[in-house]
Amino acid sequence: MSLSWNIEEATIASVHAAYREGRATVREVVQAYLDRIEALDAAGPGLNSVVTVSATALEEADALDLKYAARGELSGPLHGVPVLVKDQVATGGLRTTYGNRCTAEHVPVEDAPAIARLRAAGAVILGKTTMPDFATSWFSTSSVSGVTKNPYALSRDPGGSSSGTGAAIAANLALVGIGEDTGGSIRLPASFCSLVGVRVTPGLISRQGMSPLVVPQDTAGPMTRTVADAAAVLDVLVGFDPGDDYTAAVRHRRGAGSFAEAAAGGSVRGRRLGVLRGAFGDDADPEAAAVNRVVEAALERLAAAGAELVDVEVPGLMDYVGFTSLYFTRSRQDMNAFFAAHPETGISSVDEVRARGDHDPHLDLFEGITDGPEDPRTDPEYLDRVLAREEFVRAVQGRFVELDLDAMVFPDVQLAAPTHEDVLGGRWTCLTYPTNTVIASQLHFPAATVPAGFTDGDLPVGLEIMTSGFEETDLLALARGVEEVLDARRAPRLEAGADPLTA
């Protein structure tokens, strides 16, 4: 039996209603998404966002249907929710490549704790999504999967490093997706693909079983089409894991309540939003001006809905951003420690991959990382960088307090999605691309992106909302309020065998 209703733009609530009302089974929903992956990702426009499809998803769906038939109730908050997961996260029995050809045949024995939480809540893992080698790019280039197409413009990149998750969820290839964010790898592709993406304070979600980049900054998180769905996923993912001592941070959430409940009551009325002007691109650049126009129009609508907008300047903002980056100082150590602890992946270190040239040639960040010190403490600037981050936090936090701000807002990225030609031809590299997502990452602050609108060329633009550490509950409420006012999300025009805008 085929599904009798269209899964496009479905939400967790709408799918659960269909299950309860007998209009759909989990098998039917899972099969519909698998069919859509085949029609739009493997064939048709060939998005190339899903690198591995689960061979057991339908069996898992059948088991959930049997449970529901026997009990008459959903088995968890994510019952029958099909999920696509970035290929950076270990999935038991399902290939996990980390985006690199050297680990292309690696099949973990066990789920990462975050995946175990999703399954325990009733989710069905549909498959794994494309990513650049070891998550070392703002773009999709990978030695395993090549390039992934942006569903809004096939000639453009969907962003990285959660490239496939961004493209797939935008194209309705699953109900929700999981990304990972060190410097913006959830929010940048979410911005380019008209999605909601949430980065939490590092430590609220276990990183065990996920390849690292900068351990103190790394976090997984949801990429969804609505804030409500992101909140529902966070309610499942956030929690203590004795295997990741950073998750002791969940102590900060004592009595904080449900993310979903907070989002449901979200509003912008009376909220003070600091507009971080130093993060806007130069209006003299036509590409930056196109993004600025969308963001300014979104801000006008938020003000009309009752938000109080306050221009904010953080002296030395971009100097702080540049100096507090730890990729070239710390990442080599963190990545090598992970692979040394996981010899079953097939490599012992990223040094080995670099020495053999077994990585995509466009990954300037990866090459810079592997040129860095084996031990960050041998870098004479390492301590200064770490201390400067603490100074950066105080500078930004001080502006929150002085101006009584609920959040700061700014464009996620100063430009819309680049063309594949711009990326592959070297116009943009990871080190020169003007993304603002690193601001929250290097502060270790939570942030969410919400669709702000589209440029005149029909390219998505995201508005980043940043709060202080451990203020995720308020962040989700604000994000829902922004989403409600802007209502900017729209699905890409995709059909099997047909292309959307290609400019």
Secondary structure, DSSP 8 states (H G I E B T S, - for coil): ---SS--TT--HHHHHHHHHTTS--HHHHHHHHHHHIIIIIISTT----EEEE-SSHHHHHHHHHHHHHHHSS-SSTTTT-EEEEETTB-BTTB---TT-GGGTT---SS--HHHHHHHHTT-EEEEEE--SGGG--SS--BTTTB---BTTBTTB---SSSHHHHHHHHTTSSSEEEEEESSSTTHHHHHHTT-EEEE--TTSS--TTB--SSTTT-EEEEEESSHHHHHHHHHHH-S--TT-GGGGGGGGGTT---HHHHHHT---TT-EEEEEGGGS--TTSHHHHHHHHHHHHHHHHHHHTT-EEEEE--TTHHHHHHHT--HHHHHHHHHHHHHHH-GGGS-S-HHHHHHHT-S-TT-HHHHHHHTS-SSGGGSTTHHHHHHHHHHHHHHHHHHHHHTT-SEEEEESBSS---BHHHHHTTSS-TTT--BSTHHHHHHT--EEEEEEEE-TTS-EEEEEEE--TT-HHHHHHHHHHHHHHH--------BTTB-----
